């Protein structure tokens, strides 16, 4: 059975709070319920409307967003709501009682070059996965039907997935001009037919690459927390646009060295050293002063 974890995230609208799950809650459809009568198709939404401050319930992909009345502040109730959602989802009760989706899903997929000449990014018009996943070979891809199918192409070296895109790294024997259309169509058809992309058992790259020990250290280390916040806010969105990802690994206070892991298109990219020295390292030095001497990257 899936184990659900809820992360609370603020939105641009103060009255609306987003409760993001680590698994998808719905497929292909977004839902908005204004009251308990409208929520007949969602037992979860109906339960949420018993909370007197809930004004509107939105359910989409891997999150639930709630709009509140002004009678409470989110900071007073958000933890209780998150706990209620975790208990409900882990009970196995249905989120939406929805009709079976059509066999085909409208999907648009386009290929986008990245700074890494060995990696092509395939971007979809919908969210594909709830977190980042990296597969170095077909053995690592046992929990991803799509990744396994991609590895059946002899020229596919690695597969990286995040949000609405899939980055494919190739061996040098193949030329993108010869294989891009074939890969794009294969991925598009797989998604359109509603086939599984990653299973509930698949481990995200965060759980693979960030051991609990490092997480514990980071939670007690103010400098590490500050580095993680800067990477999340300023660096990750930029590297995601290039089809990659960056993870904090550790901070050496004595050497003032930050160790990070590069994934996807960033892993093994010829320009990654330039990006590190002239981008990430410079940014951290400017924002954190003499706490940072160097940033060292490890290819994921």
N, C-alpha and C positions, 0 to 999 in steps of 0.2 A: 504494500500500500504506500502511496506517496505520503511523504511527511512535509507538511506545509510550514513555511516560515513567512511572517509578514514584516515588511519594512515600511515604516511611516515616512512619507515624503510630502513636503509642502508644495503648494502650487502657486501660480501667480494671483490666484483669487483667495484672499484670507479665509473666506467662509468655506472653501472646499479643501479637503485633505485627501491625499491619495494613500491607499493601503496596498502596497505592491507585494504580490506573492512570488515565490520562486518556481511556480508551475503555472501553466495556462489554466484559466478558469472557464473561458468560452472559446469557441472556434468560429471564425468567419463573421461574427455578428457583434455589434455594440448595442448595449441596452441602457435605457434611461427610464427611471420610474419616479413619478412625482408623488405617489401616495400608495398605500397598501393595496388598494383595488387594482391599480395598474400593474402591481407586482405579482399577479397570480401565476405567472410563468417562472417566478423565482422565489423558492422557499427562503433562500438566504436574504433577499431584499425584504420580504415580508417580515422576517424576524428583526431586521435592522430598523424597520419603521416602528417597532415597539419602543425604541429609544425616543423619548419625546423631543429631542433636539434635532433629529434627522429630518431634513427637508426634502432632499433628492438623493437617489442612489444611482450611480453610474457603474456599470460592469462592462469591462472590455479587455480582451486579451488576458493579461496576467495581473490585472489590478481592479480594485474597487475604489471608487472615489465617492466621498460623501459630502454633501452640502448641508451645513447646519443652520438652524435658526440662531438668533443672537442671544438666546437665553443662557448659553454656556460659551466658554472659551475652549478651543481645541486642547490647549495644554492641560486642562483639567480632566478631560475624558478620553483623550486619544489612546492612552495605554490600555484602558479597559476595553475600548472598541477593538483594538488590535488583538487583545487576548481572546475576546469573544469570537473574532473571525478565525483565529488559529484553532480554537476548540471546535468550531462548526466545521471547518474544512477538513480537519483531521478525523472527524467523526464519520466521514464518508457520505454525508448528506449531500443532495444535489444542489448545485449553484443555480443552474438554469434547467428547466425541463423543456428542452428544445427539440424540434424536429430534426431528423437526420439530415445533414447537409447534402446538397447536390453532389453528384460524383465529380463535377468539375468546379473549381474555384477560379474566379477571375483573377489572374495574376499577371503582372507586368514585371519583367526582369531585364535589366540592362547591364552590359559589361563596362567596367571602368578601370582604366589603367592605374597603377600605383607607382610610387617612387622606386619600388623594388621591381626590376625587370623580370624577375622570376614569378611574380604574383599578379594575378588578375582578380579584381573585386566584382562580384555579381550582386547587384543591389535590387531588392524587391520592393514592391509598393505596399507591403504589409510586414508586420512584425513576424519573424520566423522563429526565434528562440528567446527564452526569458533571461538568458545570461550568456556569458562567453564560453565557448567550447573549442578546444584545440586537439586535433588528431594527427599524430606524426606518422601513423601507418595503419593498415587495415585491422591489425590486432587491437589497437587502441580505439577503433571505431565500432566495436561490437554493439554499443548502445546508440548508434546512429545509422539508420537505414540509408540516409542520403550520403553520409560520408563513406559508408561501405561501398555504395554504388559508384561513387566518384573514384575510389581506389581501384576499381576494376579497369579504369583507364591506365595503361602502363606508364603514361607520362605524368600522372598525378603523384606528387611527392608528399604534400601536406595539405590539410584542410583546416580552416579556421572559421568559426561562426560567431556572429555577434549581432544582436538586435535584428536588423532587416537586411543583413548582407552575409555573403559567404565568400571568403578569400581562398583561392586555390593556388598553391605553389606547384610549379612544374619542374621537371628535370630539363636539362639543357638540350636534350635530343629533339624536343618538340618546339615548334614555332607558334606563337600566339595567333598569327594570321591563319594557321591551318587548323587550330583546335578550339578557338574561342566560341564559334557558333555552335559547334557540337556540344560543348560543355553547357553553354547557356540554355540550349533547348532541352538538354537532359534534366538540368536543375528545374527549369520552368515546368516541365511536364510532371516531374516528381511532386512538386508543390501543388500544382493545379489538380492533380488526382487525389489530393488529400492524404498522401502517404506520410508516414512518420518521418520527422526530421531528426529529433533526438528523443529518446525514451525518458521516462521519469527517473530511471536509474542512472542516467548519464551524469557524470561528475563535471561540474564547471571547472574552468581553468583556475578560478580563485581557490577552490578546495584542493585542487591538485598541486598548485604552485606555492600557495601560502600556508605552510604548516601551522598547526595550532600554536606551536611554540612562538612563532614569529608574531602571530596575532596577539598573543598574550603580552609579548614584549611591547608591541606597538600600543596596546591599550594603556600601558603604564608609562609610556615614554612620550612626553609632551612634544619633543622635537619630531619624533616619528609620526605622531598624529598630524602635526602641521605639514610635514612633507606629503603625507597621504592626501590631505585635504587639497593641497596645491596640485598634485598630480591628477586628482579626480576632477577638479574644477577647471583647470587650465590646459592640462596636457592630454588627458584621455580623449576629449572631443576632437582634438586636432589629429591625433594618430588614428582614431576611428575613421576619420574621413579618408585616410590613406589605406584603409583596410587592415589596420593592425591594432595592437593593444599594448598597454604598459602596466606592469604590476610592481608595487613596492615589495622588496624582499627584506631589506634590513638597513639599519643606519649604524655606522661605527662612530661613536662619539669621540673616541681618541684620535682617529685618523680623519674625522669629519668627512667620511665617505658614504655616499648613498648608493646602495646596490638595487638595481631594478631588473625586471625580466621583460624582454621584448617578445611579442608574439605576432602571429599572422604575418602581414606584409613587412612589419618592422624587423622580424627575425631574419638575420642574415642579410639585411638590406645594405647595399654598398654605401648608401647615404646616411645610415643610422648613426655612425660615429659623428658625422657633421651635425646631425640633428641633436645628438646628445650634448656635444660641446658648445654649440652655438645657440641651442634652443633651451633644452631642459636644464642643463647645468647653469647657464647664464641666468635663467629665470629664478632658480632656487637661490643662487648667490645674491641676486638683487633683492629677493624677498626675505631672505633669512640671514643675510650678512655673513659674518665669519663662522657661522655654524657649518657651512658647506665649503669643502675644499674641492671635491671631485664627485662626479657621478659615473658609476661603472655599470655597464649593461651586460646582462647574460642573455643569450639567445634562448628563447623558450623551446 
